[in-house]
Amino acid sequence: MIITEEQGKEKTDVAGDAPDRPANARAEQDHPPPPYSPGASGATPEASMPNLQATNYAHVNRKHAPIRGHSAQLTLPRSFRGKLILHTVYGRIALSKGLEKVTAVLWEVDGTRVCFVGDRPAKWKNTLTNDGDELYDGGQIGEGEDVDEAWVGTRDGAVSVRFEGEPEPDKVQGVLGSVMKIFGL
């Protein structure tokens, strides 16, 4: 669902006050967590965080994943442990240094990178597809531990992800930027 400028400025139940957004800003509305979601059932309260429950669409939570221009930025709670799906067609993906240390890339193909943040269990439930859609069929979800899941993506821009309290990931510099840095400009 596309949200209008007026809807983007209204308070949301997930993120609180939404920032001012340009008229052409688009984002999908969040979906309530399904009953099997960690945090929704109370089974794993440590997997939840204020304003972002486990297995919610992280990219719709304006407080934690603002879209600026064509780039997407995601801020994860330090308690996040689970699958992280990052997607960009023509951009780049950047993780903060602290997040990189605890993240394992499971696979990457056609602009989609699937990672696991934190200690990886032998089996875990998948409640998001690689496109960010929610799964409701128990056969598709599978068996295993409940883990957090987040999807963030953009078509043309960069995707950057960090933990709360960390600075934004370093920007990749071009040749000119590297030369200027060498000469202290």
CORGISUL-V608498 format. One record per pair of residues at least 6 apart in sequence whose C-alpha atoms are under 6 Angstrom apart, sorted by the first residue. I is the first residue (numbers start at 0). GAP is how many residues later the second one is. D is the distance in Angstrom with one decimal. If there is no record, write none. Layout:
i:I gap:GAP d:D
i:I gap:GAP d:D
//
This chain:
i:0 gap:27 d:5.1
i:1 gap:24 d:5.6
i:1 gap:25 d:5.9
i:1 gap:26 d:5.8
i:2 gap:23 d:5.9
i:4 gap:18 d:5.1
i:8 gap:9 d:5.4
i:8 gap:11 d:5.7
i:10 gap:6 d:4.7
i:10 gap:7 d:5.9
i:13 gap:37 d:5.3
i:14 gap:36 d:5.5
i:14 gap:46 d:5.6
i:14 gap:48 d:5.4
i:27 gap:32 d:5.9
i:29 gap:30 d:5.8
i:32 gap:23 d:5.9
i:37 gap:6 d:5.5
i:37 gap:16 d:5.7
i:37 gap:108 d:5.9
i:38 gap:6 d:5.3
i:38 gap:9 d:5.2
i:47 gap:6 d:5.4
i:53 gap:94 d:4.6
i:54 gap:93 d:5.4
i:54 gap:94 d:4.6
i:57 gap:92 d:5.3
i:57 gap:93 d:6.0
i:58 gap:6 d:5.2
i:58 gap:93 d:4.9
i:63 gap:10 d:5.5
i:63 gap:11 d:5.0
i:64 gap:8 d:5.0
i:64 gap:9 d:4.2
i:65 gap:7 d:5.8
i:69 gap:86 d:5.9
i:69 gap:87 d:4.7
i:70 gap:86 d:4.3
i:70 gap:87 d:4.7
i:70 gap:88 d:5.9
i:71 gap:87 d:4.9
i:72 gap:86 d:5.8
i:72 gap:87 d:4.8
i:72 gap:88 d:5.8
i:73 gap:87 d:4.7
i:74 gap:86 d:5.8
i:74 gap:87 d:5.1
i:74 gap:88 d:5.4
i:74 gap:89 d:5.7
i:75 gap:87 d:4.7
i:75 gap:88 d:5.8
i:76 gap:86 d:5.7
i:76 gap:87 d:5.4
i:77 gap:85 d:5.7
i:80 gap:36 d:5.3
i:80 gap:37 d:5.1
i:80 gap:67 d:5.6
i:81 gap:34 d:5.4
i:81 gap:35 d:5.3
i:81 gap:65 d:4.9
i:81 gap:66 d:4.5
i:81 gap:67 d:5.5
i:82 gap:32 d:5.8
i:82 gap:33 d:4.6
i:82 gap:66 d:4.8
i:83 gap:30 d:5.9
i:83 gap:31 d:5.1
i:83 gap:32 d:5.9
i:83 gap:65 d:5.8
i:83 gap:66 d:5.0
i:84 gap:28 d:5.9
i:84 gap:29 d:4.6
i:84 gap:66 d:4.7
i:85 gap:26 d:5.7
i:85 gap:27 d:5.1
i:85 gap:65 d:6.0
i:85 gap:66 d:5.3
i:85 gap:67 d:5.7
i:86 gap:24 d:5.5
i:86 gap:25 d:4.4
i:86 gap:66 d:4.4
i:87 gap:23 d:5.2
i:87 gap:65 d:5.6
i:87 gap:66 d:5.1
i:87 gap:67 d:5.1
i:88 gap:22 d:5.1
i:88 gap:66 d:5.0
i:89 gap:66 d:4.8
i:90 gap:65 d:5.5
i:90 gap:66 d:4.5
i:90 gap:67 d:4.7
i:91 gap:66 d:4.7
i:92 gap:65 d:5.8
i:92 gap:66 d:4.8
i:92 gap:67 d:5.9
i:93 gap:66 d:4.7
i:94 gap:65 d:5.8
i:94 gap:66 d:5.0
i:94 gap:74 d:5.7
i:95 gap:66 d:5.0
i:95 gap:73 d:4.3
i:101 gap:15 d:5.7
i:101 gap:16 d:5.3
i:102 gap:13 d:5.6
i:102 gap:14 d:4.4
i:103 gap:11 d:5.5
i:103 gap:12 d:5.3
i:104 gap:10 d:4.2
i:105 gap:8 d:5.6
i:105 gap:9 d:5.2
i:106 gap:7 d:5.5
i:122 gap:21 d:4.7
i:123 gap:20 d:4.1
i:123 gap:21 d:4.4
i:124 gap:16 d:5.4
i:124 gap:17 d:5.4
i:124 gap:18 d:5.5
i:124 gap:19 d:5.4
i:124 gap:20 d:6.0
i:124 gap:21 d:5.7
i:125 gap:15 d:4.9
i:126 gap:7 d:5.7
i:126 gap:8 d:5.0
i:126 gap:14 d:5.6
i:127 gap:6 d:4.6
i:127 gap:7 d:5.7
i:131 gap:19 d:5.5
//
